[in-house]
Amino acid sequence: MRSFVTMIFLLFLLLFFHNDTIHGAQQGLLLWYQTLIPSLLPFILITNALSETNAYQTAAKHLQKYIKGDIYEIVSIFLGNLCGYPLGGKIVNDFVHNHCITPQRANDILSLTGQASPMFLIGYVYIHILDKQLPLFLFLGSIYIPVLILTIVKFRFITKQSSNVSLHITSAKLHITETFMQTTQTLVIIGMYVILFSIVIKITLPLSRFSFFILPLSALEITTGLDLFASSSKLSNLYIPFLCALSSFGGLCSAFQIKGVLTYPNASIKKYLLDKCILSTGTFFIIYGYLAYSSHFHI
């Protein structure tokens, strides 16, 4: 009954904000079509092909000789930070289905694999949003140092269950049509969340006139949110630290995109969101500390 009432309320809300709903859907569709598909399609195709042919396991068999620790977790964290949202979650999901990582452990490391790509961080956030107001090494360090610290904590102090992975791997044949279908399904799921959050942002955008709502609205979707926050000077003293923290958090839309590509049992983004709050807080204090230090000593 509660779900029915909620759906009826949302229906009337969309009807009441008819024009905003249409414009939000158009903006989300353009963002998906013009930006996300060209940037994500090649990576999703490759990761699907690697998973289907057991190439990850073959590489892990050789890398295990040189790298200590769980090679699959290390690979998922590295590729997730390199490729950006939601590829880290997609890779973790593939590893779980291939019995390389347990579902519980996948939920533990999900936040470590979920970061914006360096291309987005440098090309969009650092150059376009921050306008190079910080040293590049400091900006990237504020994003990745908290990830590195949390990775060490999780690997060293958090007990994990054995995934019982065998390193005896047999190659599998690539079924290109199946790979295309999986890639299309993943992209459609991502697109639906982008459109949904674009509608929400469009409807709630008038609330940005009140300073209290600026930060929550900016946390909905990373691209629109950073533009919204950058256009506001109401929190000028904390402007740069909050921008960097928002870049680290990634937005609720990215979190739901990751949730959308997770198909293993007991998949959850609750721990992901908590960890992302911790990581973004670390980013905030790194930048805030640097700015306070530099202003005190006139660096």
DOGU-948922 format. One record per residue (C-alpha): residue in three letters; x, y, z. Coordinates in pm, whole numbers, padded with zeros to 5 digits, always signed. Layout:
<nodes>
ALAXYZ/...
</nodes>
This chain:
<nodes>
MET+00000+00000+00000/ARG+00282+00237+00088/SER+00451+00173-00249/PHE+00123+00238-00431/VAL+00072+00570-00252/THR+00432+00668-00327/MET+00394+00591-00697/ILE+00068+00790-00717/PHE+00237+01083-00545/LEU+00529+01070-00790/LEU+00288+01051-01083/PHE+00106+01366-00974/LEU+00442+01534-00904/LEU+00558+01464-01260/LEU+00227+01588-01400/PHE+00243+01905-01192/PHE+00601+01975-01306/HIS+00530+01866-01663/ASN+00765+02110-01840/ASP+01048+02054-01593/THR+01007+01678-01635/ILE+01038+01703-02013/HIS+01336+01939-02002/GLY+01509+01727-01738/ALA+01457+01411-01942/GLN+01594+01586-02251/GLN+01904+01704-02065/GLY+01962+01359-01917/LEU+01919+01193-02256/LEU+02168+01432-02417/LEU+02419+01378-02137/TRP+02384+01002-02179/TYR+02394+01009-02560/GLN+02664+01271-02616/THR+02896+01202-02322/LEU+02842+00873-02144/ILE+02795+00639-02440/PRO+03111+00756-02626/SER+03321+00747-02309/LEU+03187+00426-02153/LEU+03100+00204-02449/PRO+03458+00098-02538/PHE+03545+00022-02175/ILE+03227-00177-02110/LEU+03279-00380-02428/ILE+03637-00461-02329/THR+03554-00551-01969/ASN+03268-00774-02084/ALA+03496-00949-02332/LEU+03770-00994-02070/SER+03521-01140-01824/GLU+03362-01375-02076/THR+03695-01517-02197/ASN+03840-01560-01844/ALA+04120-01321-01939/TYR+04118-01168-01590/GLN+04191-01505-01433/THR+04467-01578-01684/ALA+04634-01245-01606/ALA+04588-01298-01232/LYS+04765-01633-01251/HIS+05079-01458-01378/LEU+05052-01141-01167/GLN+05012-01346-00849/LYS+05383-01428-00872/TYR+05479-01061-00838/ILE+05200-00897-00636/LYS+05112-00995-00282/GLY+04749-00985-00170/ASP+04425-01055-00346/ILE+04504-00981-00708/TYR+04139-00951-00811/GLU+04069-00683-00553/ILE+04381-00493-00655/VAL+04289-00514-01024/SER+03931-00399-00961/ILE+04049-00101-00755/PHE+04311-00002-01012/LEU+04080-00033-01314/GLY+03789+00129-01131/ASN+03994+00439-01053/LEU+04138+00444-01404/CYS+03813+00400-01601/GLY+03569+00593-01379/TYR+03203+00539-01284/PRO+03047+00285-01298/LEU+03317+00060-01446/GLY+03464-00028-01106/GLY+03131-00169-00992/LYS+03094-00353-01323/ILE+03436-00518-01283/VAL+03365-00614-00921/ASN+03033-00762-01031/ASP+03210-00970-01299/PHE+03462-01097-01043/VAL+03185-01205-00807/HIS+03004-01397-01082/ASN+03333-01562-01178/HIS+03383-01664-00811/CYS+03693-01448-00777/ILE+03554-01226-00498/THR+03282-01300-00243/PRO+02970-01079-00240/GLN+03052-00961+00112/ARG+03402-00857+00009/ALA+03267-00693-00305/ASN+03046-00467-00092/ASP+03351-00386+00124/ILE+03570-00266-00164/LEU+03300-00111-00383/SER+03379+00244-00273/LEU+03748+00192-00349/THR+03667+00108-00711/GLY+03419+00394-00757/GLN+03598+00713-00854/ALA+03571+00954-01142/SER+03831+00890-01410/PRO+04152+01098-01414/MET+04043+01239-01753/PHE+03722+01374-01597/LEU+03897+01499-01284/ILE+04165+01685-01478/GLY+03978+01791-01792/TYR+03648+01891-01633/VAL+03691+01947-01260/TYR+04046+02082-01240/ILE+04049+02293-01558/HIS+03684+02388-01608/ILE+03545+02404-01252/LEU+03846+02481-01031/ASP+04016+02688-01303/LYS+04356+02556-01185/GLN+04328+02732-00848/LEU+04517+02445-00685/PRO+04836+02261-00778/LEU+04737+01959-00987/PHE+04930+01714-00770/LEU+04747+01845-00462/PHE+04404+01812-00623/LEU+04467+01456-00743/GLY+04634+01369-00414/SER+04330+01488-00220/ILE+04117+01245-00424/TYR+04344+00941-00423/ILE+04526+00960-00087/PRO+04205+00891+00113/VAL+04135+00599-00124/LEU+04485+00461-00063/ILE+04452+00497+00315/LEU+04110+00331+00323/THR+04242+00053+00097/ILE+04525-00018+00342/VAL+04281-00018+00634/LYS+04040-00256+00463/PHE+04315-00491+00343/ARG+04501-00499+00672/PHE+04241-00473+00946/ILE+03911-00595+00802/THR+03872-00971+00796/LYS+03757-01116+00468/GLN+03615-01449+00374/SER+03806-01672+00139/SER+03674-01667-00214/ASN+03817-02015-00287/VAL+03948-01914-00627/SER+04139-02168-00828/LEU+04426-02045-01041/HIS+04377-02334-01281/ILE+04205-02145-01560/THR+04073-02263-01892/SER+04009-02019-02171/ALA+03655-01961-02294/LYS+03522-01864-02634/LEU+03405-01508-02690/HIS+03039-01482-02796/ILE+03037-01138-02952/THR+02657-01109-02976/GLU+02617-01187-02606/THR+02886-00931-02528/PHE+02698-00668-02730/MET+02373-00750-02550/GLN+02532-00722-02205/THR+02697-00393-02301/THR+02369-00251-02431/GLN+02185-00356-02115/THR+02446-00191-01894/LEU+02437+00134-02093/VAL+02057+00147-02085/ILE+02053+00101-01706/ILE+02308+00381-01668/GLY+02106+00603-01902/MET+01782+00551-01709/TYR+01945+00665-01385/VAL+02099+00968-01556/ILE+01760+01070-01699/LEU+01585+01011-01364/PHE+01832+01225-01171/SER+01825+01494-01440/ILE+01449+01520-01390/VAL+01490+01540-01011/ILE+01754+01812-01046/LYS+01539+02012-01287/ILE+01237+01999-01056/THR+01434+02087-00741/LEU+01664+02347-00900/PRO+01458+02647-00776/LEU+01553+02545-00422/SER+01913+02649-00501/ARG+01808+03007-00425/PHE+01833+02907-00060/SER+02191+02846+00054/PHE+02086+02553+00274/PHE+01989+02347-00033/ILE+02292+02417-00251/LEU+02515+02140-00115/PRO+02245+01865-00111/LEU+02139+01955-00465/SER+02500+01957-00581/ALA+02545+01605-00444/LEU+02274+01459-00668/GLU+02472+01439-00994/ILE+02840+01519-01026/THR+02848+01713-01354/THR+02542+01932-01294/GLY+02619+01950-00923/LEU+02969+02087-00968/ASP+02841+02350-01211/LEU+02566+02446-00966/PHE+02803+02473-00672/ALA+03066+02659-00874/SER+02808+02921-00975/SER+02732+02994-00609/SER+02951+03203-00381/LYS+02731+03167-00073/LEU+02986+02933+00087/SER+03289+03121-00043/ASN+03520+03042+00251/LEU+03476+02669+00195/TYR+03420+02690-00179/ILE+03727+02498-00302/PRO+03731+02230-00027/PHE+03364+02152-00090/LEU+03415+02138-00467/CYS+03695+01885-00423/ALA+03487+01687-00172/LEU+03195+01674-00417/SER+03435+01551-00686/SER+03543+01271-00453/PHE+03187+01180-00351/GLY+03072+01152-00711/GLY+02703+01215-00655/LEU+02404+00994-00582/CYS+02347+00939-00953/SER+02686+00765-00983/ALA+02604+00554-00679/PHE+02279+00437-00834/GLN+02454+00372-01165/ILE+02689+00140-00977/LYS+02391-00019-00802/GLY+02235-00073-01144/VAL+02527-00281-01274/LEU+02546-00502-00962/THR+02366-00833-01008/TYR+02534-01052-00746/PRO+02343-01166-00432/ASN+02309-00915-00146/ALA+02457-00633-00352/SER+02425-00310-00156/ILE+02544+00049-00188/LYS+02481+00140+00177/LYS+02841+00069+00275/TYR+02952+00233-00050/LEU+02775+00559+00040/LEU+02915+00554+00394/ASP+03268+00496+00267/LYS+03228+00769+00005/CYS+03128+01013+00279/ILE+03447+00918+00464/LEU+03660+00957+00150/SER+03508+01293+00057/THR+03557+01415+00415/GLY+03924+01322+00387/THR+03946+01515+00060/PHE+03778+01816+00221/PHE+04025+01832+00511/ILE+04330+01785+00288/ILE+04231+02085+00075/TYR+04110+02288+00372/GLY+04435+02223+00558/TYR+04644+02323+00258/LEU+04451+02646+00205/ALA+04467+02735+00574/TYR+04841+02665+00581/SER+04911+02855+00258/SER+04708+03158+00366/HIS+04883+03165+00704/PHE+05229+03147+00551/HIS+05131+03333+00228/ILE+05238+03047-00001/
</nodes>
